[in-house]
Amino acid sequence: MLEVKPQPVPEPARSDPQEGMSIAEAARRTGVSAHTLRYYERAGLVVTTVDRTAGGRRRYRQLDLDWIIVCTKLRATGMPIKTIRRYAELVSAGHGNEQERLALMEAHRADVAAKLAEIQENLKLIDHKIDVYRGRLAAGDADRLWAPNRRADL
């Protein structure tokens, strides 16, 4: 009698990063939506051309994902799309423009540092207000806190 061995149940399809991954998998791995991935391509923010299958579906490589993460971090720090696009153009162009890339990053860092300093100052005010509320509540005289119709502690 012929023995039939059970076939293993295939695991759910996971994209091989070497072969490329679907836009859904790329979105999952980068934490951005498929719509955002498409937008980044249209806006010229991706440094390489995203591969396509014979059927025209996008196939992202790890290099694409790494770059998209760079873009999202630059955006999160307030870098304008126009500046990210310029940076992507410089990176795509290859060697010879490192000084311009450095200048772009240094300028952005200065902007971020200035915003952080402003946020630190604003945080000091918040901390002061928290201290005032805690102190007044602990002392039992929270009714002395400022109200629109009278002046007390600001």
Contacts in CASP RR format, 6 or more apart in sequence:
PFRMAT RR
TARGET T0000
AUTHOR 0000-0000-0000
METHOD contacts of the structure
MODEL  1
MLEVKPQPVPEPARSDPQEGMSIAEAARRTGVSAHTLRYYERAGLVVTTV
DRTAGGRRRYRQLDLDWIIVCTKLRATGMPIKTIRRYAELVSAGHGNEQE
RLALMEAHRADVAAKLAEIQENLKLIDHKIDVYRGRLAAGDADRLWAPNR
RADL
14 25 0 8 1.000
15 21 0 8 1.000
15 22 0 8 1.000
15 25 0 8 1.000
15 59 0 8 1.000
17 61 0 8 1.000
17 62 0 8 1.000
18 61 0 8 1.000
19 59 0 8 1.000
20 51 0 8 1.000
20 59 0 8 1.000
20 60 0 8 1.000
20 61 0 8 1.000
21 29 0 8 1.000
21 59 0 8 1.000
21 60 0 8 1.000
21 61 0 8 1.000
22 57 0 8 1.000
22 58 0 8 1.000
22 59 0 8 1.000
22 60 0 8 1.000
23 34 0 8 1.000
23 37 0 8 1.000
23 38 0 8 1.000
23 57 0 8 1.000
23 58 0 8 1.000
23 60 0 8 1.000
24 34 0 8 1.000
25 60 0 8 1.000
26 34 0 8 1.000
26 37 0 8 1.000
26 58 0 8 1.000
26 60 0 8 1.000
26 64 0 8 1.000
26 65 0 8 1.000
26 68 0 8 1.000
27 33 0 8 1.000
27 34 0 8 1.000
27 36 0 8 1.000
27 37 0 8 1.000
29 65 0 8 1.000
30 37 0 8 1.000
30 65 0 8 1.000
30 68 0 8 1.000
30 69 0 8 1.000
30 72 0 8 1.000
31 72 0 8 1.000
32 40 0 8 1.000
32 68 0 8 1.000
32 72 0 8 1.000
37 58 0 8 1.000
37 60 0 8 1.000
37 68 0 8 1.000
40 46 0 8 1.000
40 68 0 8 1.000
40 71 0 8 1.000
41 50 0 8 1.000
43 81 0 8 1.000
43 85 0 8 1.000
44 85 0 8 1.000
44 88 0 8 1.000
45 71 0 8 1.000
45 81 0 8 1.000
45 84 0 8 1.000
45 85 0 8 1.000
45 88 0 8 1.000
46 64 0 8 1.000
46 67 0 8 1.000
46 68 0 8 1.000
46 71 0 8 1.000
46 88 0 8 1.000
47 67 0 8 1.000
47 88 0 8 1.000
47 91 0 8 1.000
47 92 0 8 1.000
48 61 0 8 1.000
48 63 0 8 1.000
48 64 0 8 1.000
48 67 0 8 1.000
48 92 0 8 1.000
50 58 0 8 1.000
50 59 0 8 1.000
50 60 0 8 1.000
50 64 0 8 1.000
51 58 0 8 1.000
51 59 0 8 1.000
51 60 0 8 1.000
51 61 0 8 1.000
52 58 0 8 1.000
52 59 0 8 1.000
53 59 0 8 1.000
67 88 0 8 1.000
71 84 0 8 1.000
71 88 0 8 1.000
74 83 0 8 1.000
74 84 0 8 1.000
74 87 0 8 1.000
74 108 0 8 1.000
75 81 0 8 1.000
75 84 0 8 1.000
77 108 0 8 1.000
77 112 0 8 1.000
78 111 0 8 1.000
78 112 0 8 1.000
78 115 0 8 1.000
79 87 0 8 1.000
79 108 0 8 1.000
83 104 0 8 1.000
83 108 0 8 1.000
86 104 0 8 1.000
87 101 0 8 1.000
87 104 0 8 1.000
87 105 0 8 1.000
90 97 0 8 1.000
90 100 0 8 1.000
90 101 0 8 1.000
90 104 0 8 1.000
91 101 0 8 1.000
132 145 0 8 1.000
132 153 0 8 1.000
133 142 0 8 1.000
133 145 0 8 1.000
136 142 0 8 1.000
136 144 0 8 1.000
136 145 0 8 1.000
136 153 0 8 1.000
144 152 0 8 1.000
144 153 0 8 1.000
145 152 0 8 1.000
145 153 0 8 1.000
146 152 0 8 1.000
146 153 0 8 1.000
146 154 0 8 1.000
END
